[in-house]
Amino acid sequence: MKQIIAPTKVYSEFGRFFIRDSTQFYRVALGSLNEIKSDLYLCVDREYLAEEELPSYLTQLAVVEKLTIGLIGSAQKVKRQR
């Protein structure tokens, strides 16, 4: 279930008019990404996921994290221009 939380947070708030609200929800999405990262380590500890697979998932999470941080930066830039 957690695999869809972060994108859902971003998509559901993408159309929001108020930049402040959007920025807050992007930050919530970042928190969700950190939860997913924690869950991945838990999966390795409980042997649901092979340790060799972990770097691939962490790399993908890092990409999504950078994109989300970019959204936050972009929203803040728009806010400053208003």
MDAnalysis code that builds the backbone (N, CA, C; Angstrom):
import MDAnalysis as mda
import numpy as np

u = mda.Universe.empty(246, n_residues=82, atom_resindex=np.repeat(np.arange(82), 3), trajectory=True)
u.add_TopologyAttr("name", ["N", "CA", "C"] * 82)
u.add_TopologyAttr("resid", np.arange(1, 83))
u.add_TopologyAttr("resname", ["MET", "LYS", "GLN", "ILE", "ILE", "ALA", "PRO", "THR", "LYS", "VAL", "TYR", "SER", "GLU", "PHE", "GLY", "ARG", "PHE", "PHE", "ILE", "ARG", "ASP", "SER", "THR", "GLN", "PHE", "TYR", "ARG", "VAL", "ALA", "LEU", "GLY", "SER", "LEU", "ASN", "GLU", "ILE", "LYS", "SER", "ASP", "LEU", "TYR", "LEU", "CYS", "VAL", "ASP", "ARG", "GLU", "TYR", "LEU", "ALA", "GLU", "GLU", "GLU", "LEU", "PRO", "SER", "TYR", "LEU", "THR", "GLN", "LEU", "ALA", "VAL", "VAL", "GLU", "LYS", "LEU", "THR", "ILE", "GLY", "LEU", "ILE", "GLY", "SER", "ALA", "GLN", "LYS", "VAL", "LYS", "ARG", "GLN", "ARG"])
u.atoms.positions = np.array([
    [0.818, -1.198, 0.000],
    [0.000, 0.000, 0.000],
    [0.859, 1.259, 0.000],
    [1.957, 1.261, 0.742],
    [2.772, 2.468, 0.849],
    [3.412, 2.863, -0.471],
    [3.551, 1.919, -1.395],
    [4.195, 2.248, -2.663],
    [3.430, 3.301, -3.440],
    [2.145, 3.479, -3.143],
    [1.370, 4.478, -3.881],
    [1.089, 5.734, -3.075],
    [1.464, 5.773, -1.812],
    [1.135, 6.926, -0.971],
    [1.806, 8.197, -1.460],
    [3.106, 8.165, -1.671],
    [3.823, 9.389, -2.061],
    [3.306, 9.952, -3.381],
    [3.196, 9.148, -4.449],
    [2.670, 9.715, -5.691],
    [1.236, 10.214, -5.539],
    [0.429, 9.499, -4.752],
    [-0.950, 9.920, -4.556],
    [-1.006, 11.271, -3.877],
    [-0.159, 11.489, -2.893],
    [-0.115, 12.787, -2.211],
    [0.203, 13.893, -3.205],
    [1.176, 13.658, -4.043],
    [1.573, 14.688, -5.006],
    [0.469, 14.909, -6.037],
    [-0.061, 13.825, -6.610],
    [-1.073, 13.974, -7.660],
    [-2.351, 14.608, -7.139],
    [-2.766, 14.239, -5.926],
    [-4.016, 14.785, -5.406],
    [-3.907, 16.270, -5.117],
    [-2.717, 16.752, -4.883],
    [-2.532, 18.159, -4.548],
    [-1.963, 18.977, -5.691],
    [-1.658, 18.334, -6.799],
    [-0.997, 19.026, -7.896],
    [-1.824, 20.189, -8.430],
    [-3.132, 20.028, -8.426],
    [-3.986, 21.070, -8.968],
    [-4.385, 22.142, -7.974],
    [-3.856, 22.084, -6.785],
    [-4.236, 23.087, -5.785],
    [-3.822, 24.472, -6.242],
    [-4.664, 25.418, -5.921],
    [-4.408, 26.792, -6.330],
    [-3.394, 27.465, -5.409],
    [-3.471, 27.182, -4.135],
    [-2.624, 27.871, -3.169],
    [-1.264, 27.195, -3.069],
    [-0.230, 27.960, -3.360],
    [1.139, 27.438, -3.365],
    [1.521, 26.897, -1.989],
    [1.132, 27.601, -0.937],
    [1.494, 27.168, 0.417],
    [0.947, 25.771, 0.699],
    [-0.298, 25.529, 0.299],
    [-0.892, 24.208, 0.490],
    [-0.132, 23.149, -0.302],
    [0.186, 23.464, -1.540],
    [0.911, 22.510, -2.381],
    [2.266, 22.169, -1.777],
    [2.984, 23.198, -1.325],
    [4.300, 22.972, -0.721],
    [4.188, 22.061, 0.490],
    [3.183, 22.270, 1.307],
    [2.984, 21.432, 2.492],
    [2.749, 19.975, 2.087],
    [1.949, 19.755, 1.085],
    [1.670, 18.384, 0.675],
    [2.873, 17.728, 0.000],
    [3.702, 18.503, -0.680],
    [4.944, 17.945, -1.219],
    [5.848, 17.496, -0.073],
    [5.839, 18.264, 0.998],
    [6.639, 17.876, 2.174],
    [6.087, 16.611, 2.821],
    [4.778, 16.479, 2.845],
    [4.165, 15.253, 3.355],
    [4.578, 14.072, 2.476],
    [4.623, 14.292, 1.170],
    [5.062, 13.236, 0.248],
    [6.505, 12.826, 0.545],
    [7.355, 13.810, 0.883],
    [8.741, 13.485, 1.262],
    [8.758, 12.607, 2.504],
    [7.902, 12.921, 3.457],
    [7.805, 12.090, 4.657],
    [7.382, 10.673, 4.313],
    [6.460, 10.544, 3.382],
    [6.015, 9.221, 2.945],
    [7.155, 8.450, 2.285],
    [7.992, 9.151, 1.538],
    [9.155, 8.496, 0.927],
    [10.097, 7.956, 1.993],
    [10.273, 8.712, 3.067],
    [11.122, 8.239, 4.163],
    [10.515, 7.017, 4.842],
    [9.190, 6.975, 4.944],
    [8.530, 5.793, 5.498],
    [8.776, 4.580, 4.606],
    [8.691, 4.791, 3.307],
    [8.928, 3.694, 2.368],
    [10.362, 3.185, 2.505],
    [11.306, 4.112, 2.639],
    [12.707, 3.718, 2.808],
    [12.869, 2.861, 4.064],
    [12.249, 3.292, 5.139],
    [12.306, 2.534, 6.387],
    [11.683, 1.150, 6.208],
    [10.559, 1.100, 5.506],
    [9.895, -0.181, 5.259],
    [10.755, -1.120, 4.415],
    [11.509, -0.559, 3.480],
    [12.394, -1.391, 2.665],
    [13.452, -2.076, 3.528],
    [14.040, -1.317, 4.444],
    [15.028, -1.915, 5.340],
    [14.385, -2.991, 6.216],
    [13.160, -2.741, 6.636],
    [12.431, -3.720, 7.430],
    [12.185, -4.989, 6.614],
    [11.848, -4.818, 5.345],
    [11.628, -5.970, 4.460],
    [12.894, -6.806, 4.306],
    [14.031, -6.143, 4.225],
    [15.297, -6.872, 4.130],
    [15.556, -7.615, 5.437],
    [15.332, -6.936, 6.569],
    [15.542, -7.574, 7.876],
    [14.661, -8.806, 8.056],
    [13.451, -8.739, 7.549],
    [12.512, -9.858, 7.701],
    [12.581, -10.841, 6.529],
    [13.528, -10.587, 5.642],
    [13.794, -11.454, 4.497],
    [12.624, -11.553, 3.514],
    [11.839, -10.479, 3.412],
    [10.812, -10.389, 2.370],
    [11.441, -9.899, 1.067],
    [12.585, -9.256, 1.200],
    [13.285, -8.658, 0.069],
    [14.761, -9.033, 0.180],
    [15.341, -9.465, -0.931],
    [16.761, -9.816, -0.925],
    [17.598, -8.548, -0.759],
    [18.647, -8.651, 0.016],
    [19.506, -7.492, 0.280],
    [20.112, -6.934, -1.010],
    [20.328, -7.799, -1.994],
    [20.898, -7.352, -3.269],
    [19.931, -6.446, -4.039],
    [18.644, -6.575, -3.767],
    [17.637, -5.761, -4.463],
    [17.493, -4.365, -3.859],
    [17.917, -4.199, -2.632],
    [17.725, -2.942, -1.908],
    [18.316, -1.725, -2.621],
    [19.556, -1.781, -3.124],
    [20.116, -0.593, -3.786],
    [19.280, -0.086, -4.959],
    [18.684, -0.998, -5.706],
    [17.845, -0.591, -6.836],
    [16.648, 0.231, -6.358],
    [16.007, -0.236, -5.312],
    [14.859, 0.490, -4.764],
    [15.279, 1.826, -4.161],
    [16.406, 1.833, -3.473],
    [16.882, 3.081, -2.864],
    [17.250, 4.110, -3.933],
    [17.789, 3.633, -5.046],
    [18.104, 4.532, -6.160],
    [16.831, 5.157, -6.718],
    [15.808, 4.337, -6.892],
    [14.530, 4.853, -7.389],
    [13.920, 5.857, -6.414],
    [14.007, 5.557, -5.131],
    [13.502, 6.490, -4.120],
    [14.256, 7.809, -4.170],
    [15.561, 7.739, -4.369],
    [16.372, 8.961, -4.434],
    [15.947, 9.837, -5.611],
    [15.621, 9.209, -6.732],
    [15.161, 9.966, -7.903],
    [13.844, 10.670, -7.587],
    [12.911, 9.938, -6.999],
    [11.611, 10.529, -6.660],
    [11.781, 11.630, -5.618],
    [12.690, 11.421, -4.678],
    [12.953, 12.430, -3.653],
    [13.481, 13.718, -4.293],
    [14.413, 13.587, -5.224],
    [14.955, 14.768, -5.909],
    [13.868, 15.498, -6.693],
    [13.008, 14.742, -7.356],
    [11.912, 15.353, -8.108],
    [10.954, 16.097, -7.175],
    [10.664, 15.493, -6.039],
    [9.756, 16.122, -5.074],
    [10.378, 17.376, -4.484],
    [11.660, 17.324, -4.182],
    [12.361, 18.512, -3.684],
    [12.346, 19.599, -4.752],
    [12.476, 19.199, -6.008],
    [12.380, 20.162, -7.107],
    [11.010, 20.817, -7.168],
    [9.956, 20.034, -6.929],
    [8.605, 20.597, -6.890],
    [8.466, 21.622, -5.767],
    [9.047, 21.305, -4.619],
    [8.995, 22.234, -3.487],
    [9.710, 23.528, -3.850],
    [10.900, 23.393, -4.420],
    [11.672, 24.576, -4.816],
    [10.939, 25.408, -5.854],
    [10.323, 24.735, -6.803],
    [9.584, 25.434, -7.849],
    [8.379, 26.175, -7.274],
    [7.667, 25.528, -6.368],
    [6.503, 26.167, -5.744],
    [6.926, 27.376, -4.918],
    [8.050, 27.244, -4.211],
    [8.535, 28.373, -3.412],
    [8.970, 29.527, -4.304],
    [9.551, 29.213, -5.450],
    [9.973, 30.252, -6.392],
    [8.756, 31.014, -6.924],
    [7.714, 30.271, -7.267],
    [6.480, 30.898, -7.747],
    [5.882, 31.773, -6.651],
    [5.928, 31.271, -5.430],
    [5.381, 32.030, -4.293],
    [6.117, 33.359, -4.126],
    [7.440, 33.336, -4.266],
    [8.233, 34.569, -4.116],
    [7.942, 35.563, -5.237],
    [7.597, 35.055, -6.414],
    [7.335, 35.926, -7.559],
    [5.965, 36.592, -7.494],
    [5.096, 36.078, -6.674],
    [3.738, 36.651, -6.579],
    [3.714, 37.864, -5.710],
])
